[in-house]
Structures are given as C-alpha cells and as structure tokens.
Amino acid sequence: MELQSIAYIPAPDKVMLELLKKKGNTMKIFKCHECGYTKEAAELPQGYVCPLCDEPGSSFVVADASYIERKHINEPAESPGEDTK
C-alpha cells in the first residue's frame, strides 16, 4: 500500500484551503488554469473571462478543498528557497 502525504503547500493554496474548510462545501472557488486568478461564486456567469489574462470561464477549475489537497499529494516536501541538489 502506497502512503500518500501532503507535501509543502504554498501560502496562496494554504489560505484558500483554510477558507474552504472553514466555510465548508457551501461555496465554490473558481481558479483560472492559466494565471491562477480566483473568484468566489456559486457559478461563473456565461461568457465570463478572467480579468487578468482574458481566458474564458471554461479554463477555470473548481478549487475545492479536495482539489487543493490532491494537487499537493506526493509532491516533494520542499519549501521555497530550499536547495534541492
């Protein structure tokens, strides 16, 4: 059986994860796949585009707590600035 561990989680994802866990599953955070911009909403309006990079709403993923945790499972446990040589 392979152990899964959550490695270092960068500050923006950690803040988002804590916010999602605090509010429960009652909200959605949509994250732009291209630039990382996030928007809290029940649903993205039809025709929505990212205000930072002009990607269409279809490029957004729903970033719930499980999405963020899965993103960091079994990644190398290193923090910014740590020498990995």
PDB file of N, CA, C and O in Angstrom:
ATOM      1  N   MET A   1       0.844  -1.184   0.000  1.00  0.00           N
ATOM      2  CA  MET A   1       0.000   0.000   0.000  1.00  0.00           C
ATOM      3  C   MET A   1       0.888   1.246   0.000  1.00  0.00           C
ATOM      4  O   MET A   1       1.774   1.381   0.844  1.00  0.00           O
ATOM      5  N   GLU A   2       0.652   2.135  -0.931  1.00  0.00           N
ATOM      6  CA  GLU A   2       1.445   3.351  -1.055  1.00  0.00           C
ATOM      7  C   GLU A   2       0.907   4.424  -0.116  1.00  0.00           C
ATOM      8  O   GLU A   2      -0.291   4.707  -0.099  1.00  0.00           O
ATOM      9  N   LEU A   3       1.804   5.012   0.659  1.00  0.00           N
ATOM     10  CA  LEU A   3       1.393   6.097   1.550  1.00  0.00           C
ATOM     11  C   LEU A   3       1.272   7.379   0.764  1.00  0.00           C
ATOM     12  O   LEU A   3       2.120   7.683  -0.076  1.00  0.00           O
ATOM     13  N   GLN A   4       0.232   8.127   1.027  1.00  0.00           N
ATOM     14  CA  GLN A   4       0.078   9.434   0.408  1.00  0.00           C
ATOM     15  C   GLN A   4       0.293  10.479   1.483  1.00  0.00           C
ATOM     16  O   GLN A   4      -0.268  10.391   2.575  1.00  0.00           O
ATOM     17  N   SER A   5       1.099  11.453   1.170  1.00  0.00           N
ATOM     18  CA  SER A   5       1.313  12.528   2.127  1.00  0.00           C
ATOM     19  C   SER A   5       1.208  13.855   1.407  1.00  0.00           C
ATOM     20  O   SER A   5       1.571  13.986   0.238  1.00  0.00           O
ATOM     21  N   ILE A   6       0.710  14.818   2.126  1.00  0.00           N
ATOM     22  CA  ILE A   6       0.616  16.158   1.558  1.00  0.00           C
ATOM     23  C   ILE A   6       1.920  16.862   1.877  1.00  0.00           C
ATOM     24  O   ILE A   6       2.300  17.004   3.039  1.00  0.00           O
ATOM     25  N   ALA A   7       2.592  17.294   0.843  1.00  0.00           N
ATOM     26  CA  ALA A   7       3.870  17.970   0.990  1.00  0.00           C
ATOM     27  C   ALA A   7       3.638  19.443   1.314  1.00  0.00           C
ATOM     28  O   ALA A   7       2.530  19.846   1.668  1.00  0.00           O
ATOM     29  N   TYR A   8       4.662  20.211   1.192  1.00  0.00           N
ATOM     30  CA  TYR A   8       4.581  21.653   1.413  1.00  0.00           C
ATOM     31  C   TYR A   8       3.486  22.253   0.542  1.00  0.00           C
ATOM     32  O   TYR A   8       3.440  22.006  -0.663  1.00  0.00           O
ATOM     33  N   ILE A   9       2.607  23.038   1.147  1.00  0.00           N
ATOM     34  CA  ILE A   9       1.541  23.713   0.405  1.00  0.00           C
ATOM     35  C   ILE A   9       1.874  25.202   0.368  1.00  0.00           C
ATOM     36  O   ILE A   9       1.995  25.825   1.422  1.00  0.00           O
ATOM     37  N   PRO A  10       2.024  25.789  -0.824  1.00  0.00           N
ATOM     38  CA  PRO A  10       2.344  27.214  -0.931  1.00  0.00           C
ATOM     39  C   PRO A  10       1.288  28.076  -0.237  1.00  0.00           C
ATOM     40  O   PRO A  10       0.124  27.685  -0.149  1.00  0.00           O
ATOM     41  N   ALA A  11       1.690  29.237   0.249  1.00  0.00           N
ATOM     42  CA  ALA A  11       0.811  30.114   1.028  1.00  0.00           C
ATOM     43  C   ALA A  11      -0.530  30.405   0.361  1.00  0.00           C
ATOM     44  O   ALA A  11      -1.552  30.301   1.041  1.00  0.00           O
ATOM     45  N   PRO A  12      -0.599  30.765  -0.928  1.00  0.00           N
ATOM     46  CA  PRO A  12      -1.917  31.053  -1.517  1.00  0.00           C
ATOM     47  C   PRO A  12      -2.863  29.859  -1.457  1.00  0.00           C
ATOM     48  O   PRO A  12      -4.047  30.019  -1.161  1.00  0.00           O
ATOM     49  N   ASP A  13      -2.348  28.662  -1.737  1.00  0.00           N
ATOM     50  CA  ASP A  13      -3.190  27.472  -1.666  1.00  0.00           C
ATOM     51  C   ASP A  13      -3.562  27.150  -0.225  1.00  0.00           C
ATOM     52  O   ASP A  13      -4.672  26.688   0.041  1.00  0.00           O
ATOM     53  N   LYS A  14      -2.644  27.391   0.706  1.00  0.00           N
ATOM     54  CA  LYS A  14      -2.920  27.118   2.120  1.00  0.00           C
ATOM     55  C   LYS A  14      -4.035  28.028   2.629  1.00  0.00           C
ATOM     56  O   LYS A  14      -4.928  27.574   3.345  1.00  0.00           O
ATOM     57  N   VAL A  15      -3.990  29.302   2.266  1.00  0.00           N
ATOM     58  CA  VAL A  15      -5.040  30.247   2.661  1.00  0.00           C
ATOM     59  C   VAL A  15      -6.376  29.813   2.064  1.00  0.00           C
ATOM     60  O   VAL A  15      -7.397  29.823   2.751  1.00  0.00           O
ATOM     61  N   MET A  16      -6.371  29.434   0.786  1.00  0.00           N
ATOM     62  CA  MET A  16      -7.600  29.003   0.130  1.00  0.00           C
ATOM     63  C   MET A  16      -8.140  27.736   0.792  1.00  0.00           C
ATOM     64  O   MET A  16      -9.348  27.610   0.993  1.00  0.00           O
ATOM     65  N   LEU A  17      -7.260  26.805   1.128  1.00  0.00           N
ATOM     66  CA  LEU A  17      -7.666  25.558   1.767  1.00  0.00           C
ATOM     67  C   LEU A  17      -8.300  25.828   3.128  1.00  0.00           C
ATOM     68  O   LEU A  17      -9.336  25.248   3.453  1.00  0.00           O
ATOM     69  N   GLU A  18      -7.689  26.702   3.926  1.00  0.00           N
ATOM     70  CA  GLU A  18      -8.244  27.035   5.238  1.00  0.00           C
ATOM     71  C   GLU A  18      -9.600  27.721   5.105  1.00  0.00           C
ATOM     72  O   GLU A  18     -10.512  27.435   5.881  1.00  0.00           O
ATOM     73  N   LEU A  19      -9.745  28.616   4.138  1.00  0.00           N
ATOM     74  CA  LEU A  19     -11.013  29.300   3.908  1.00  0.00           C
ATOM     75  C   LEU A  19     -12.103  28.310   3.509  1.00  0.00           C
ATOM     76  O   LEU A  19     -13.226  28.382   4.009  1.00  0.00           O
ATOM     77  N   LEU A  20     -11.773  27.395   2.617  1.00  0.00           N
ATOM     78  CA  LEU A  20     -12.752  26.400   2.172  1.00  0.00           C
ATOM     79  C   LEU A  20     -13.174  25.482   3.314  1.00  0.00           C
ATOM     80  O   LEU A  20     -14.355  25.161   3.448  1.00  0.00           O
ATOM     81  N   LYS A  21     -12.221  25.060   4.134  1.00  0.00           N
ATOM     82  CA  LYS A  21     -12.556  24.183   5.255  1.00  0.00           C
ATOM     83  C   LYS A  21     -13.406  24.912   6.287  1.00  0.00           C
ATOM     84  O   LYS A  21     -14.284  24.313   6.908  1.00  0.00           O
ATOM     85  N   LYS A  22     -13.148  26.209   6.472  1.00  0.00           N
ATOM     86  CA  LYS A  22     -13.915  26.995   7.434  1.00  0.00           C
ATOM     87  C   LYS A  22     -15.364  27.163   6.968  1.00  0.00           C
ATOM     88  O   LYS A  22     -16.291  27.040   7.769  1.00  0.00           O
ATOM     89  N   LYS A  23     -15.560  27.438   5.693  1.00  0.00           N
ATOM     90  CA  LYS A  23     -16.900  27.672   5.158  1.00  0.00           C
ATOM     91  C   LYS A  23     -17.601  26.382   4.763  1.00  0.00           C
ATOM     92  O   LYS A  23     -18.800  26.393   4.481  1.00  0.00           O
ATOM     93  N   GLY A  24     -16.877  25.274   4.737  1.00  0.00           N
ATOM     94  CA  GLY A  24     -17.479  24.004   4.336  1.00  0.00           C
ATOM     95  C   GLY A  24     -17.683  23.949   2.837  1.00  0.00           C
ATOM     96  O   GLY A  24     -17.037  24.675   2.080  1.00  0.00           O
ATOM     97  N   ASN A  25     -18.581  23.090   2.419  1.00  0.00           N
ATOM     98  CA  ASN A  25     -18.833  22.910   0.989  1.00  0.00           C
ATOM     99  C   ASN A  25     -19.929  23.826   0.479  1.00  0.00           C
ATOM    100  O   ASN A  25     -20.569  23.514  -0.526  1.00  0.00           O
ATOM    101  N   THR A  26     -20.164  24.952   1.148  1.00  0.00           N
ATOM    102  CA  THR A  26     -21.248  25.848   0.749  1.00  0.00           C
ATOM    103  C   THR A  26     -20.820  26.868  -0.297  1.00  0.00           C
ATOM    104  O   THR A  26     -21.664  27.592  -0.826  1.00  0.00           O
ATOM    105  N   MET A  27     -19.534  26.941  -0.606  1.00  0.00           N
ATOM    106  CA  MET A  27     -19.085  27.895  -1.612  1.00  0.00           C
ATOM    107  C   MET A  27     -18.145  27.212  -2.585  1.00  0.00           C
ATOM    108  O   MET A  27     -17.601  26.143  -2.306  1.00  0.00           O
ATOM    109  N   LYS A  28     -17.965  27.851  -3.735  1.00  0.00           N
ATOM    110  CA  LYS A  28     -17.020  27.356  -4.733  1.00  0.00           C
ATOM    111  C   LYS A  28     -16.008  28.456  -5.001  1.00  0.00           C
ATOM    112  O   LYS A  28     -16.346  29.639  -5.043  1.00  0.00           O
ATOM    113  N   ILE A  29     -14.790  28.055  -5.178  1.00  0.00           N
ATOM    114  CA  ILE A  29     -13.764  28.984  -5.634  1.00  0.00           C
ATOM    115  C   ILE A  29     -13.320  28.484  -7.002  1.00  0.00           C
ATOM    116  O   ILE A  29     -12.861  27.351  -7.148  1.00  0.00           O
ATOM    117  N   PHE A  30     -13.463  29.340  -7.987  1.00  0.00           N
ATOM    118  CA  PHE A  30     -13.054  29.013  -9.346  1.00  0.00           C
ATOM    119  C   PHE A  30     -11.655  29.582  -9.556  1.00  0.00           C
ATOM    120  O   PHE A  30     -11.399  30.745  -9.243  1.00  0.00           O
ATOM    121  N   LYS A  31     -10.755  28.763 -10.085  1.00  0.00           N
ATOM    122  CA  LYS A  31      -9.365  29.174 -10.275  1.00  0.00           C
ATOM    123  C   LYS A  31      -9.013  29.092 -11.755  1.00  0.00           C
ATOM    124  O   LYS A  31      -9.213  28.063 -12.399  1.00  0.00           O
ATOM    125  N   CYS A  32      -8.486  30.193 -12.281  1.00  0.00           N
ATOM    126  CA  CYS A  32      -8.064  30.233 -13.681  1.00  0.00           C
ATOM    127  C   CYS A  32      -6.876  29.298 -13.878  1.00  0.00           C
ATOM    128  O   CYS A  32      -5.864  29.407 -13.185  1.00  0.00           O
ATOM    129  N   HIS A  33      -7.009  28.394 -14.815  1.00  0.00           N
ATOM    130  CA  HIS A  33      -5.954  27.418 -15.093  1.00  0.00           C
ATOM    131  C   HIS A  33      -4.705  28.105 -15.652  1.00  0.00           C
ATOM    132  O   HIS A  33      -3.595  27.603 -15.479  1.00  0.00           O
ATOM    133  N   GLU A  34      -4.879  29.235 -16.311  1.00  0.00           N
ATOM    134  CA  GLU A  34      -3.758  29.918 -16.960  1.00  0.00           C
ATOM    135  C   GLU A  34      -2.936  30.766 -15.985  1.00  0.00           C
ATOM    136  O   GLU A  34      -1.714  30.629 -15.929  1.00  0.00           O
ATOM    137  N   CYS A  35      -3.598  31.644 -15.215  1.00  0.00           N
ATOM    138  CA  CYS A  35      -2.851  32.603 -14.388  1.00  0.00           C
ATOM    139  C   CYS A  35      -3.032  32.414 -12.881  1.00  0.00           C
ATOM    140  O   CYS A  35      -2.288  32.999 -12.094  1.00  0.00           O
ATOM    141  N   GLY A  36      -4.012  31.605 -12.472  1.00  0.00           N
ATOM    142  CA  GLY A  36      -4.208  31.365 -11.046  1.00  0.00           C
ATOM    143  C   GLY A  36      -5.180  32.304 -10.361  1.00  0.00           C
ATOM    144  O   GLY A  36      -5.413  32.176  -9.159  1.00  0.00           O
ATOM    145  N   TYR A  37      -5.758  33.252 -11.101  1.00  0.00           N
ATOM    146  CA  TYR A  37      -6.752  34.163 -10.525  1.00  0.00           C
ATOM    147  C   TYR A  37      -7.895  33.345  -9.931  1.00  0.00           C
ATOM    148  O   TYR A  37      -8.313  32.348 -10.519  1.00  0.00           O
ATOM    149  N   THR A  38      -8.402  33.759  -8.769  1.00  0.00           N
ATOM    150  CA  THR A  38      -9.512  33.042  -8.147  1.00  0.00           C
ATOM    151  C   THR A  38     -10.724  33.939  -7.993  1.00  0.00           C
ATOM    152  O   THR A  38     -10.607  35.148  -7.791  1.00  0.00           O
ATOM    153  N   LYS A  39     -11.901  33.315  -8.094  1.00  0.00           N
ATOM    154  CA  LYS A  39     -13.168  34.026  -7.938  1.00  0.00           C
ATOM    155  C   LYS A  39     -14.106  33.143  -7.134  1.00  0.00           C
ATOM    156  O   LYS A  39     -14.303  31.972  -7.459  1.00  0.00           O
ATOM    157  N   GLU A  40     -14.685  33.713  -6.078  1.00  0.00           N
ATOM    158  CA  GLU A  40     -15.670  33.006  -5.269  1.00  0.00           C
ATOM    159  C   GLU A  40     -17.048  33.273  -5.857  1.00  0.00           C
ATOM    160  O   GLU A  40     -17.445  34.427  -6.020  1.00  0.00           O
ATOM    161  N   ALA A  41     -17.776  32.207  -6.174  1.00  0.00           N
ATOM    162  CA  ALA A  41     -19.110  32.347  -6.764  1.00  0.00           C
ATOM    163  C   ALA A  41     -19.836  31.014  -6.700  1.00  0.00           C
ATOM    164  O   ALA A  41     -19.216  29.961  -6.544  1.00  0.00           O
ATOM    165  N   ALA A  42     -21.165  31.072  -6.824  1.00  0.00           N
ATOM    166  CA  ALA A  42     -21.946  29.837  -6.916  1.00  0.00           C
ATOM    167  C   ALA A  42     -21.665  29.184  -8.267  1.00  0.00           C
ATOM    168  O   ALA A  42     -21.449  27.974  -8.342  1.00  0.00           O
ATOM    169  N   GLU A  43     -21.670  29.973  -9.320  1.00  0.00           N
ATOM    170  CA  GLU A  43     -21.349  29.530 -10.681  1.00  0.00           C
ATOM    171  C   GLU A  43     -20.750  30.716 -11.428  1.00  0.00           C
ATOM    172  O   GLU A  43     -21.045  31.865 -11.101  1.00  0.00           O
ATOM    173  N   LEU A  44     -19.924  30.452 -12.411  1.00  0.00           N
ATOM    174  CA  LEU A  44     -19.409  31.534 -13.256  1.00  0.00           C
ATOM    175  C   LEU A  44     -20.479  31.907 -14.272  1.00  0.00           C
ATOM    176  O   LEU A  44     -21.107  31.028 -14.862  1.00  0.00           O
ATOM    177  N   PRO A  45     -20.690  33.203 -14.481  1.00  0.00           N
ATOM    178  CA  PRO A  45     -21.684  33.614 -15.477  1.00  0.00           C
ATOM    179  C   PRO A  45     -21.269  33.176 -16.884  1.00  0.00           C
ATOM    180  O   PRO A  45     -20.081  33.058 -17.185  1.00  0.00           O
ATOM    181  N   GLN A  46     -22.250  32.941 -17.725  1.00  0.00           N
ATOM    182  CA  GLN A  46     -21.969  32.575 -19.115  1.00  0.00           C
ATOM    183  C   GLN A  46     -21.210  33.728 -19.773  1.00  0.00           C
ATOM    184  O   GLN A  46     -21.574  34.892 -19.611  1.00  0.00           O
ATOM    185  N   GLY A  47     -20.176  33.402 -20.499  1.00  0.00           N
ATOM    186  CA  GLY A  47     -19.371  34.416 -21.170  1.00  0.00           C
ATOM    187  C   GLY A  47     -18.313  35.052 -20.280  1.00  0.00           C
ATOM    188  O   GLY A  47     -17.659  36.008 -20.697  1.00  0.00           O
ATOM    189  N   TYR A  48     -18.126  34.541 -19.057  1.00  0.00           N
ATOM    190  CA  TYR A  48     -17.148  35.105 -18.126  1.00  0.00           C
ATOM    191  C   TYR A  48     -15.739  34.913 -18.676  1.00  0.00           C
ATOM    192  O   TYR A  48     -15.414  33.858 -19.221  1.00  0.00           O
ATOM    193  N   VAL A  49     -14.909  35.939 -18.527  1.00  0.00           N
ATOM    194  CA  VAL A  49     -13.495  35.847 -18.888  1.00  0.00           C
ATOM    195  C   VAL A  49     -12.664  36.319 -17.706  1.00  0.00           C
ATOM    196  O   VAL A  49     -13.097  37.174 -16.934  1.00  0.00           O
ATOM    197  N   CYS A  50     -11.487  35.766 -17.571  1.00  0.00           N
ATOM    198  CA  CYS A  50     -10.580  36.131 -16.485  1.00  0.00           C
ATOM    199  C   CYS A  50     -10.184  37.602 -16.632  1.00  0.00           C
ATOM    200  O   CYS A  50      -9.756  38.022 -17.707  1.00  0.00           O
ATOM    201  N   PRO A  51     -10.325  38.387 -15.557  1.00  0.00           N
ATOM    202  CA  PRO A  51      -9.965  39.803 -15.651  1.00  0.00           C
ATOM    203  C   PRO A  51      -8.457  40.045 -15.757  1.00  0.00           C
ATOM    204  O   PRO A  51      -8.036  41.149 -16.103  1.00  0.00           O
ATOM    205  N   LEU A  52      -7.641  39.031 -15.463  1.00  0.00           N
ATOM    206  CA  LEU A  52      -6.194  39.216 -15.543  1.00  0.00           C
ATOM    207  C   LEU A  52      -5.593  38.776 -16.872  1.00  0.00           C
ATOM    208  O   LEU A  52      -4.707  39.441 -17.409  1.00  0.00           O
ATOM    209  N   CYS A  53      -6.083  37.642 -17.407  1.00  0.00           N
ATOM    210  CA  CYS A  53      -5.426  37.109 -18.613  1.00  0.00           C
ATOM    211  C   CYS A  53      -6.391  36.855 -19.771  1.00  0.00           C
ATOM    212  O   CYS A  53      -5.985  36.334 -20.810  1.00  0.00           O
ATOM    213  N   ASP A  54      -7.656  37.215 -19.602  1.00  0.00           N
ATOM    214  CA  ASP A  54      -8.679  37.086 -20.651  1.00  0.00           C
ATOM    215  C   ASP A  54      -8.985  35.648 -21.082  1.00  0.00           C
ATOM    216  O   ASP A  54      -9.545  35.436 -22.157  1.00  0.00           O
ATOM    217  N   GLU A  55      -8.623  34.656 -20.253  1.00  0.00           N
ATOM    218  CA  GLU A  55      -9.001  33.268 -20.551  1.00  0.00           C
ATOM    219  C   GLU A  55     -10.502  33.122 -20.338  1.00  0.00           C
ATOM    220  O   GLU A  55     -11.062  33.775 -19.458  1.00  0.00           O
ATOM    221  N   PRO A  56     -11.167  32.277 -21.130  1.00  0.00           N
ATOM    222  CA  PRO A  56     -12.607  32.081 -20.946  1.00  0.00           C
ATOM    223  C   PRO A  56     -12.909  31.318 -19.658  1.00  0.00           C
ATOM    224  O   PRO A  56     -12.048  30.624 -19.118  1.00  0.00           O
ATOM    225  N   GLY A  57     -14.139  31.456 -19.177  1.00  0.00           N
ATOM    226  CA  GLY A  57     -14.573  30.763 -17.968  1.00  0.00           C
ATOM    227  C   GLY A  57     -14.379  29.261 -18.045  1.00  0.00           C
ATOM    228  O   GLY A  57     -14.229  28.603 -17.015  1.00  0.00           O
ATOM    229  N   SER A  58     -14.378  28.710 -19.250  1.00  0.00           N
ATOM    230  CA  SER A  58     -14.177  27.266 -19.413  1.00  0.00           C
ATOM    231  C   SER A  58     -12.768  26.832 -19.008  1.00  0.00           C
ATOM    232  O   SER A  58     -12.519  25.640 -18.827  1.00  0.00           O
ATOM    233  N   SER A  59     -11.840  27.792 -18.863  1.00  0.00           N
ATOM    234  CA  SER A  59     -10.478  27.481 -18.429  1.00  0.00           C
ATOM    235  C   SER A  59     -10.347  27.421 -16.912  1.00  0.00           C
ATOM    236  O   SER A  59      -9.284  27.082 -16.393  1.00  0.00           O
ATOM    237  N   PHE A  60     -11.426  27.749 -16.198  1.00  0.00           N
ATOM    238  CA  PHE A  60     -11.400  27.737 -14.736  1.00  0.00           C
ATOM    239  C   PHE A  60     -11.709  26.342 -14.214  1.00  0.00           C
ATOM    240  O   PHE A  60     -12.499  25.606 -14.805  1.00  0.00           O
ATOM    241  N   VAL A  61     -11.077  25.984 -13.098  1.00  0.00           N
ATOM    242  CA  VAL A  61     -11.391  24.736 -12.407  1.00  0.00           C
ATOM    243  C   VAL A  61     -12.016  25.092 -11.066  1.00  0.00           C
ATOM    244  O   VAL A  61     -11.723  26.143 -10.495  1.00  0.00           O
ATOM    245  N   VAL A  62     -12.880  24.211 -10.567  1.00  0.00           N
ATOM    246  CA  VAL A  62     -13.455  24.424  -9.241  1.00  0.00           C
ATOM    247  C   VAL A  62     -12.412  23.969  -8.235  1.00  0.00           C
ATOM    248  O   VAL A  62     -12.051  22.793  -8.186  1.00  0.00           O
ATOM    249  N   ALA A  63     -11.931  24.910  -7.435  1.00  0.00           N
ATOM    250  CA  ALA A  63     -10.884  24.618  -6.462  1.00  0.00           C
ATOM    251  C   ALA A  63     -11.515  24.405  -5.093  1.00  0.00           C
ATOM    252  O   ALA A  63     -11.603  25.335  -4.291  1.00  0.00           O
ATOM    253  N   ASP A  64     -11.957  23.170  -4.827  1.00  0.00           N
ATOM    254  CA  ASP A  64     -12.480  22.862  -3.501  1.00  0.00           C
ATOM    255  C   ASP A  64     -11.339  22.284  -2.659  1.00  0.00           C
ATOM    256  O   ASP A  64     -10.226  22.115  -3.157  1.00  0.00           O
ATOM    257  N   ALA A  65     -11.610  21.984  -1.403  1.00  0.00           N
ATOM    258  CA  ALA A  65     -10.562  21.506  -0.501  1.00  0.00           C
ATOM    259  C   ALA A  65      -9.891  20.245  -1.035  1.00  0.00           C
ATOM    260  O   ALA A  65      -8.669  20.120  -0.956  1.00  0.00           O
ATOM    261  N   SER A  66     -10.666  19.314  -1.575  1.00  0.00           N
ATOM    262  CA  SER A  66     -10.066  18.068  -2.062  1.00  0.00           C
ATOM    263  C   SER A  66      -9.187  18.322  -3.290  1.00  0.00           C
ATOM    264  O   SER A  66      -8.181  17.636  -3.477  1.00  0.00           O
ATOM    265  N   TYR A  67      -9.550  19.290  -4.123  1.00  0.00           N
ATOM    266  CA  TYR A  67      -8.729  19.642  -5.287  1.00  0.00           C
ATOM    267  C   TYR A  67      -7.353  20.125  -4.826  1.00  0.00           C
ATOM    268  O   TYR A  67      -6.329  19.704  -5.364  1.00  0.00           O
ATOM    269  N   ILE A  68      -7.337  21.009  -3.831  1.00  0.00           N
ATOM    270  CA  ILE A  68      -6.071  21.569  -3.349  1.00  0.00           C
ATOM    271  C   ILE A  68      -5.226  20.485  -2.689  1.00  0.00           C
ATOM    272  O   ILE A  68      -4.016  20.424  -2.911  1.00  0.00           O
ATOM    273  N   GLU A  69      -5.849  19.633  -1.882  1.00  0.00           N
ATOM    274  CA  GLU A  69      -5.098  18.564  -1.229  1.00  0.00           C
ATOM    275  C   GLU A  69      -4.538  17.580  -2.255  1.00  0.00           C
ATOM    276  O   GLU A  69      -3.379  17.177  -2.148  1.00  0.00           O
ATOM    277  N   ARG A  70      -5.340  17.186  -3.248  1.00  0.00           N
ATOM    278  CA  ARG A  70      -4.871  16.259  -4.289  1.00  0.00           C
ATOM    279  C   ARG A  70      -3.706  16.856  -5.068  1.00  0.00           C
ATOM    280  O   ARG A  70      -2.781  16.145  -5.461  1.00  0.00           O
ATOM    281  N   LYS A  71      -3.757  18.148  -5.284  1.00  0.00           N
ATOM    282  CA  LYS A  71      -2.719  18.835  -6.051  1.00  0.00           C
ATOM    283  C   LYS A  71      -1.347  18.693  -5.386  1.00  0.00           C
ATOM    284  O   LYS A  71      -0.320  18.703  -6.065  1.00  0.00           O
ATOM    285  N   HIS A  72      -1.335  18.560  -4.055  1.00  0.00           N
ATOM    286  CA  HIS A  72      -0.070  18.529  -3.320  1.00  0.00           C
ATOM    287  C   HIS A  72       0.273  17.157  -2.745  1.00  0.00           C
ATOM    288  O   HIS A  72       1.256  17.034  -2.014  1.00  0.00           O
ATOM    289  N   ILE A  73      -0.510  16.122  -3.054  1.00  0.00           N
ATOM    290  CA  ILE A  73      -0.208  14.782  -2.546  1.00  0.00           C
ATOM    291  C   ILE A  73       1.005  14.230  -3.283  1.00  0.00           C
ATOM    292  O   ILE A  73       1.094  14.286  -4.509  1.00  0.00           O
ATOM    293  N   ASN A  74       1.926  13.700  -2.506  1.00  0.00           N
ATOM    294  CA  ASN A  74       3.145  13.051  -3.021  1.00  0.00           C
ATOM    295  C   ASN A  74       4.052  13.967  -3.824  1.00  0.00           C
ATOM    296  O   ASN A  74       4.847  13.487  -4.633  1.00  0.00           O
ATOM    297  N   GLU A  75       3.951  15.277  -3.619  1.00  0.00           N
ATOM    298  CA  GLU A  75       4.928  16.183  -4.214  1.00  0.00           C
ATOM    299  C   GLU A  75       6.149  16.199  -3.308  1.00  0.00           C
ATOM    300  O   GLU A  75       6.027  15.905  -2.118  1.00  0.00           O
ATOM    301  N   PRO A  76       7.306  16.529  -3.826  1.00  0.00           N
ATOM    302  CA  PRO A  76       8.486  16.623  -2.966  1.00  0.00           C
ATOM    303  C   PRO A  76       8.254  17.639  -1.858  1.00  0.00           C
ATOM    304  O   PRO A  76       7.768  18.741  -2.113  1.00  0.00           O
ATOM    305  N   ALA A  77       8.598  17.276  -0.643  1.00  0.00           N
ATOM    306  CA  ALA A  77       8.391  18.160   0.508  1.00  0.00           C
ATOM    307  C   ALA A  77       9.532  19.156   0.583  1.00  0.00           C
ATOM    308  O   ALA A  77      10.538  18.905   1.246  1.00  0.00           O
ATOM    309  N   GLU A  78       9.384  20.255  -0.075  1.00  0.00           N
ATOM    310  CA  GLU A  78      10.399  21.300  -0.051  1.00  0.00           C
ATOM    311  C   GLU A  78       9.711  22.643   0.038  1.00  0.00           C
ATOM    312  O   GLU A  78       8.600  22.825  -0.460  1.00  0.00           O
ATOM    313  N   SER A  79      10.366  23.555   0.661  1.00  0.00           N
ATOM    314  CA  SER A  79       9.813  24.893   0.766  1.00  0.00           C
ATOM    315  C   SER A  79      10.595  25.816  -0.148  1.00  0.00           C
ATOM    316  O   SER A  79      11.698  25.477  -0.575  1.00  0.00           O
ATOM    317  N   PRO A  80      10.031  26.993  -0.456  1.00  0.00           N
ATOM    318  CA  PRO A  80      10.740  27.924  -1.340  1.00  0.00           C
ATOM    319  C   PRO A  80      12.118  28.262  -0.794  1.00  0.00           C
ATOM    320  O   PRO A  80      12.285  28.486   0.405  1.00  0.00           O
ATOM    321  N   GLY A  81      13.083  28.296  -1.667  1.00  0.00           N
ATOM    322  CA  GLY A  81      14.436  28.653  -1.269  1.00  0.00           C
ATOM    323  C   GLY A  81      15.258  27.471  -0.780  1.00  0.00           C
ATOM    324  O   GLY A  81      16.456  27.617  -0.538  1.00  0.00           O
ATOM    325  N   GLU A  82      14.644  26.309  -0.629  1.00  0.00           N
ATOM    326  CA  GLU A  82      15.367  25.134  -0.161  1.00  0.00           C
ATOM    327  C   GLU A  82      16.184  24.567  -1.311  1.00  0.00           C
ATOM    328  O   GLU A  82      15.673  24.404  -2.419  1.00  0.00           O
ATOM    329  N   ASP A  83      17.434  24.270  -1.056  1.00  0.00           N
ATOM    330  CA  ASP A  83      18.308  23.717  -2.089  1.00  0.00           C
ATOM    331  C   ASP A  83      17.946  22.260  -2.327  1.00  0.00           C
ATOM    332  O   ASP A  83      17.944  21.461  -1.390  1.00  0.00           O
ATOM    333  N   THR A  84      17.639  21.902  -3.580  1.00  0.00           N
ATOM    334  CA  THR A  84      17.213  20.537  -3.896  1.00  0.00           C
ATOM    335  C   THR A  84      18.292  19.744  -4.625  1.00  0.00           C
ATOM    336  O   THR A  84      17.989  18.702  -5.206  1.00  0.00           O
ATOM    337  N   LYS A  85      19.530  20.202  -4.612  1.00  0.00           N
ATOM    338  CA  LYS A  85      20.623  19.495  -5.306  1.00  0.00           C
ATOM    339  C   LYS A  85      21.054  18.282  -4.527  1.00  0.00           C
ATOM    340  O   LYS A  85      21.959  17.564  -4.953  1.00  0.00           O
TER     341      LYS A  85
END
